Amino acid sequence: IARLSVPALTTWHQDFELFGAYAAQIILDQSNGKAVIDKDEPHFIGHNTEQLVIRESTRYRKNG
């Protein structure tokens, strides 16, 4: 599980590669201000979270 600060959520895709054939999740816990990229617990959703699921086929590239 990789953790990054909330401001980094807007640019996480520039710095992280996806986990091979796994779907990756970005889970923003609004109560503690942490974003979690989680490939091992795909059903983890907290009471105060927002979730974004990124499929392996989705590719992000660093701008510039």
Backbone as a printed PyTorch tensor [residue, N CA C, xyz], in Angstrom:
tensor([[[  0.8510,  -1.1930,   0.0000],
         [  0.0000,   0.0000,   0.0000],
         [  0.8840,   1.2400,   0.0000]],

        [[  0.6540,   2.0950,  -0.9550],
         [  1.3980,   3.3490,  -1.0190],
         [  0.4960,   4.4630,  -0.5020]],

        [[  1.0560,   5.3300,   0.2960],
         [  0.2650,   6.4380,   0.8260],
         [  0.8300,   7.7590,   0.3170]],

        [[ -0.0670,   8.6790,  -0.0070],
         [  0.3770,   9.9960,  -0.4160],
         [ -0.5710,  11.0350,   0.1460]],

        [[ -0.0860,  12.2570,   0.2450],
         [ -0.9060,  13.3120,   0.8270],
         [ -2.0050,  13.7210,  -0.1470]],

        [[ -3.0370,  14.3500,   0.3840],
         [ -4.1730,  14.7580,  -0.4400],
         [ -3.7780,  15.6590,  -1.6130]],

        [[ -2.8960,  16.6590,  -1.4220],
         [ -2.5000,  17.4810,  -2.5700],
         [ -1.8640,  16.6590,  -3.6860]],

        [[ -1.2390,  15.5510,  -3.3210],
         [ -0.5870,  14.7140,  -4.3240],
         [ -1.5960,  13.9260,  -5.1420]],

        [[ -2.8350,  13.8740,  -4.6750],
         [ -3.8520,  13.0850,  -5.3580],
         [ -4.0670,  13.5820,  -6.7800]],

        [[ -3.8620,  14.8800,  -7.0000],
         [ -4.0940,  15.4440,  -8.3250],
         [ -2.9930,  15.0690,  -9.3000]],

        [[ -1.8410,  14.6390,  -8.7920],
         [ -0.7180,  14.3230,  -9.6760],
         [ -0.1830,  12.9200,  -9.4550]],

        [[ -0.9270,  12.0790,  -8.7200],
         [ -0.4280,  10.7390,  -8.4200],
         [ -0.1240,   9.9660,  -9.6890]],

        [[ -0.9090,  10.2020, -10.7310],
         [ -0.7660,   9.4320, -11.9630],
         [  0.5360,   9.7440, -12.6770]],

        [[  1.1820,  10.8310, -12.3130],
         [  2.4480,  11.1830, -12.9520],
         [  3.6070,  10.4270, -12.3190]],

        [[  3.3760,   9.8620, -11.1520],
         [  4.4920,   9.2970, -10.3970],
         [  4.3780,   7.8020, -10.1280]],

        [[  3.2120,   7.2200, -10.3980],
         [  3.0230,   5.8140, -10.0730],
         [  2.7320,   4.9860, -11.3100]],

        [[  3.3550,   3.8170, -11.3780],
         [  2.9910,   2.8410, -12.3980],
         [  1.9270,   1.9300, -11.7820]],

        [[  1.0640,   1.3840, -12.6340],
         [  0.0480,   0.4720, -12.1200],
         [  0.6760,  -0.8710, -11.7920]],

        [[ -0.0310,  -1.6460, -10.9920],
         [  0.5200,  -2.9000, -10.4830],
         [  0.2960,  -4.0350, -11.4770]],

        [[  1.0250,  -4.0150, -12.5780],
         [  0.9310,  -5.1020, -13.5410],
         [ -0.4910,  -5.3200, -14.0170]],

        [[ -0.9730,  -6.5370, -13.8940],
         [ -2.3090,  -6.8750, -14.3730],
         [ -3.3770,  -6.5890, -13.3260]],

        [[ -2.9630,  -6.1040, -12.1650],
         [ -3.9270,  -5.8120, -11.1130],
         [ -4.6590,  -4.5120, -11.4020]],

        [[ -5.8880,  -4.4270, -10.9320],
         [ -6.5540,  -3.1350, -10.8910],
         [ -6.0560,  -2.4350,  -9.6330]],

        [[ -5.8090,  -1.1550,  -9.7420],
         [ -5.3460,  -0.3910,  -8.5800],
         [ -6.4750,   0.5140,  -8.1150]],

        [[ -6.4870,   0.8170,  -6.8390],
         [ -7.5090,   1.6980,  -6.3020],
         [ -6.8530,   2.9030,  -5.6480]],

        [[ -7.4840,   4.0400,  -5.8330],
         [ -7.1020,   5.2300,  -5.0910],
         [ -8.2200,   5.4420,  -4.0810]],

        [[ -7.8800,   5.3740,  -2.8190],
         [ -8.8920,   5.5330,  -1.7780],
         [ -8.5290,   6.7600,  -0.9530]],

        [[ -9.3920,   7.7560,  -0.9850],
         [ -9.1500,   8.9810,  -0.2300],
         [ -9.9550,   8.9270,   1.0590]],

        [[ -9.2440,   8.8450,   2.1740],
         [ -9.9060,   8.8430,   3.4750],
         [-10.0390,  10.2850,   3.9230]],

        [[-11.2480,  10.8150,   3.8820],
         [-11.4760,  12.2170,   4.1820],
         [-11.2740,  12.5290,   5.6590]],

        [[-11.2710,  11.5040,   6.4950],
         [-11.1370,  11.7520,   7.9280],
         [ -9.6900,  11.9620,   8.3410]],

        [[ -8.7390,  11.3560,   7.6010],
         [ -7.3410,  11.5320,   7.9950],
         [ -6.4970,  12.1660,   6.9030]],

        [[ -7.1370,  12.5420,   5.7910],
         [ -6.4140,  13.2520,   4.7530],
         [ -5.3700,  12.4290,   4.0400]],

        [[ -5.5540,  11.1110,   4.0060],
         [ -4.5890,  10.2490,   3.3310],
         [ -5.2300,   9.6080,   2.1090]],

        [[ -4.4350,   9.4490,   1.0760],
         [ -4.8920,   8.6970,  -0.0900],
         [ -4.1340,   7.3880,  -0.1090]],

        [[ -4.8370,   6.3170,  -0.4270],
         [ -4.2190,   5.0010,  -0.3990],
         [ -4.3420,   4.3540,  -1.7770]],

        [[ -3.2210,   3.8760,  -2.3000],
         [ -3.2560,   3.0620,  -3.5070],
         [ -3.1620,   1.6220,  -3.0410]],

        [[ -4.2090,   0.8630,  -3.3180],
         [ -4.3110,  -0.4640,  -2.7220],
         [ -4.6230,  -1.5040,  -3.7830]],

        [[ -3.7170,  -2.4730,  -3.9760],
         [ -3.9670,  -3.5460,  -4.9330],
         [ -4.3820,  -4.8270,  -4.2300]],

        [[ -4.2310,  -4.8740,  -2.9150],
         [ -4.4380,  -6.1180,  -2.1820],
         [ -5.8090,  -6.2220,  -1.5370]],

        [[ -6.4580,  -5.0940,  -1.3020],
         [ -7.7650,  -5.1000,  -0.6420],
         [ -8.7620,  -4.3550,  -1.5230]],

        [[ -9.1520,  -4.9480,  -2.6450],
         [ -9.9670,  -4.2270,  -3.6160],
         [-11.3610,  -3.8710,  -3.1210]],

        [[-11.7840,  -4.4600,  -2.0100],
         [-13.1190,  -4.1620,  -1.5110],
         [-13.0940,  -3.2410,  -0.3000]],

        [[-11.9140,  -2.7180,   0.0300],
         [-11.7940,  -1.8430,   1.1950],
         [-12.3940,  -0.4820,   0.9030]],

        [[-13.4680,  -0.1630,   1.6100],
         [-14.0760,   1.1550,   1.5060],
         [-14.4440,   1.5920,   2.9130]],

        [[-13.9300,   2.7400,   3.3210],
         [-14.2340,   3.2400,   4.6560],
         [-15.5230,   4.0430,   4.6680]],

        [[-15.9050,   4.4990,   5.8390],
         [-17.1470,   5.2500,   5.9960],
         [-17.0380,   6.6110,   5.3260]],

        [[-15.8500,   7.2140,   5.3810],
         [-15.6450,   8.5550,   4.8290],
         [-14.6410,   8.5280,   3.6900]],

        [[-14.8590,   7.6550,   2.7340],
         [-13.8810,   7.5520,   1.6580],
         [-14.5000,   7.8150,   0.2980]],

        [[-13.6370,   8.2040,  -0.6270],
         [-14.0040,   8.2620,  -2.0330],
         [-13.0900,   7.2800,  -2.7430]],

        [[-13.6030,   6.5950,  -3.7390],
         [-12.8330,   5.5330,  -4.3650],
         [-12.7610,   5.7240,  -5.8730]],

        [[-11.5630,   5.4850,  -6.4050],
         [-11.3670,   5.5120,  -7.8480],
         [-10.6390,   4.2450,  -8.2470]],

        [[-11.2320,   3.4800,  -9.1400],
         [-10.6130,   2.2310,  -9.5670],
         [ -9.9890,   2.4400, -10.9430]],

        [[ -8.7070,   2.1060, -11.0400],
         [ -7.9680,   2.2800, -12.2800],
         [ -7.6360,   0.9000, -12.8310]],

        [[ -8.0490,   0.6220, -14.0300],
         [ -7.7870,  -0.6780, -14.6390],
         [ -6.3790,  -0.7230, -15.2180]],

        [[ -5.8730,  -1.9350, -15.3360],
         [ -4.5180,  -2.1330, -15.8410],
         [ -4.3670,  -1.5720, -17.2470]],

        [[ -5.4510,  -1.5890, -18.0180],
         [ -5.3760,  -1.1160, -19.3940],
         [ -5.2690,   0.4020, -19.4750]],

        [[ -5.5710,   1.0740, -18.3740],
         [ -5.4680,   2.5290, -18.3340],
         [ -4.0180,   2.9110, -18.0810]],

        [[ -3.4740,   3.7530, -18.9300],
         [ -2.0780,   4.1700, -18.7810],
         [ -2.0000,   5.6780, -18.5790]],

        [[ -1.1570,   6.0760, -17.6510],
         [ -0.9210,   7.4930, -17.4360],
         [  0.5460,   7.7790, -17.6930]],

        [[  0.8100,   8.9120, -18.3170],
         [  2.1900,   9.2920, -18.6000],
         [  2.4820,  10.6540, -17.9870]],

        [[  3.7220,  10.8180, -17.5940],
         [  4.1460,  12.0940, -17.0280],
         [  4.0760,  13.1720, -18.1130]],

        [[  3.5440,  14.3390, -17.7610],
         [  3.4660,  15.4350, -18.7270],
         [  4.8090,  16.1340, -18.8240]],

        [[  5.2750,  16.3580, -20.0580],
         [  6.5540,  17.0470, -20.2490],
         [  7.7120,  16.1920, -19.8440]]])
